[in-house]
């Protein structure tokens, strides 16, 4: 029988095989950066709007007019969509309120402390302009509009521009427009692909759109590569590497195989490159999950070709000896989503060291967080969860430290600063910039032969 996903003992993997899975070897950006992104970015940087238009015509076969949908355009789209689909609007409004509640709780307040007779602190300043990328093409993502716009506005960002590719009708989907209005977006720029990321990072003079301080949101591997390139040029900040979706599920014998299988399939549905991995210590559960997956793929019609390809390419069922082996793998992999369907889920949670978002228990599918509960679904992928976090209200602040040093505080610090700057070979100016303020300390702390002071 054709095995859609082989059931493998995790410890049987060679180091090379394990490293290949952890590294997501199918996500190598080098060739894309060299052959596509760098030439495209140079062209847009040098020729601006003309290059942007030509690139869009080349890849998308048309260039939208108007390029920008204003706040008023979005209001009109919202009005039309609400009339036609009132129940859908109600659902998005419920999700909006949940997302607002969770992200309002993340607001940051300035800090001030007294240290060694000095006042120190840091303040949080929101970005001026951010650009959210919302994919199109294989699916619509109005939920991503909520996840991206709402926390930025809560943080106090003045301008939020949504970049999204127009549909075959030549305009961004009406539901994306309607939800952008609800969320508080200032405009939609009807551009998709890598060129949209470069345009957002550089700004578009012809439509009076300033360069974004920060570009974020999910996309395909070309979008991800363009974000990485824009950040490498210091054109803008980015959230993290946001490539194909991925999930790891830790499940024991208490888990329902029907639930487990369908949560694996839900992530595979996103993209042919998506990853779905089950870690279990129960062979019977593993076999039951495999049967559920096989049955579901046979019954499904819509998007099943995408789901099946992802499952075959990057689906894995690993048998583990115990929880420690499972958690070691999770830490190495650092998944975008981690589901825990096990009896001691809260205890396991306390031991997880790297994941984008965690879902506990039999009634916490990733889809609940994707759409409704309030946590953010714009998350790091590709192992970036080892050092990066998902989008939150915190994402949209500049954290700036400040200090007001007192005369007594600087006098107290002068001997230590003089010694440390001498160790670093920077005493002549760094050290003297402190001593210059205290005539009595110049002779005392200027060791050796001082210049004319």
Secondary structure as UniProt FT lines:
FT   STRAND          7..9
FT   HELIX           10..12
FT   HELIX           15..22
FT   TURN            23..24
FT   HELIX           25..27
FT   HELIX           30..32
FT   HELIX           33..37
FT   HELIX           38..47
FT   HELIX           49..60
FT   STRAND          68..69
FT   HELIX           71..84
FT   HELIX           86..104
FT   TURN            105..106
FT   STRAND          111..115
FT   TURN            116..117
FT   STRAND          118..126
FT   STRAND          129..134
FT   HELIX           142..155
FT   STRAND          159..164
FT   TURN            168..169
FT   HELIX           174..183
FT   STRAND          187..189
FT   HELIX           193..202
FT   HELIX           205..207
FT   STRAND          214..216
FT   HELIX           221..232
FT   TURN            233..234
FT   STRAND          237..238
FT   STRAND          246..251
FT   TURN            253..254
FT   HELIX           257..268
FT   TURN            269..270
FT   TURN            272..273
FT   STRAND          275..280
FT   HELIX           283..299
FT   TURN            302..303
FT   HELIX           304..314
FT   STRAND          315..319
FT   HELIX           323..333
FT   STRAND          337..341
FT   TURN            343..344
FT   HELIX           345..349
FT   TURN            350..351
FT   STRAND          357..360
FT   TURN            362..363
FT   HELIX           366..371
FT   TURN            382..383
FT   HELIX           384..386
FT   HELIX           393..396
FT   STRAND          397..404
FT   HELIX           407..423
FT   TURN            424..425
FT   HELIX           427..431
FT   HELIX           432..435
FT   TURN            436..437
FT   HELIX           439..445
//
